[in-house]
């Protein structure tokens, strides 16, 4: 399941980074937030950190943009996660 969520996250974040003015961005961000809730419920903060590590590396390599700003979409899942 993690691999499927990782691929979905990469697709969503990549779209948002490449199309910041699209009217679809807010819906994609909502999906990213929901994925964060799922990841947290399955594996906690460590799972969220691991997911973002993989996403950051892959997106940075593939399109040369930094997805770190999307970490804040997962704020509220845990008191430890504050971005």
MOZI-V684753 format. One record per residue. SS is DSSP state (A for helix, B for strand, O for the rest). PHI is phi in whole degrees, 0 to 359 (999 if undefined). PSI is psi in radians with two decimals (999 if undefined). Layout:
SS/PHI/PSI
SS/PHI/PSI
//
This chain:
O/999/-0.66
A/300/-0.68
A/295/-0.68
A/294/-0.75
A/294/-0.66
A/298/-0.79
A/297/-0.72
A/296/-0.75
A/299/-0.76
A/299/-0.78
A/298/-0.80
A/294/-0.85
A/293/-0.72
A/300/-0.80
A/303/-0.84
A/297/-0.70
A/291/-0.63
A/274/-0.33
O/227/1.02
O/297/-0.37
O/264/0.05
O/291/2.56
O/286/-0.08
O/270/-0.19
A/300/-0.77
A/297/-0.70
A/295/-0.68
A/293/-0.70
A/296/-0.63
A/297/-0.72
A/296/-0.70
A/299/-0.73
A/298/-0.76
A/295/-0.69
A/298/-0.70
A/301/-0.72
A/297/-0.72
A/295/-0.81
A/297/-0.77
A/297/-0.76
A/294/-0.50
A/276/-0.58
A/215/0.07
A/76/-2.87
A/296/-0.66
A/301/-0.71
A/294/-0.67
A/294/-0.75
A/300/-0.81
A/299/-0.71
A/296/-0.82
A/291/-0.54
A/299/-0.84
A/295/-0.75
A/296/-0.80
A/301/-0.83
A/299/-0.81
A/291/-0.82
A/294/-0.73
A/300/-0.73
A/291/-0.73
A/283/-0.74
A/237/-0.05
O/72/0.40
O/239/2.63
O/265/2.10
O/273/0.14
A/304/-0.56
A/297/-0.35
A/281/-0.20
A/301/-0.60
A/295/-0.32
A/293/-0.27
A/260/0.07
O/300/2.51
O/98/-0.28
O/287/-0.54
O/207/2.62
O/293/-0.40
O/286/-0.44
O/266/1.72
O/229/1.69
O/233/999
//
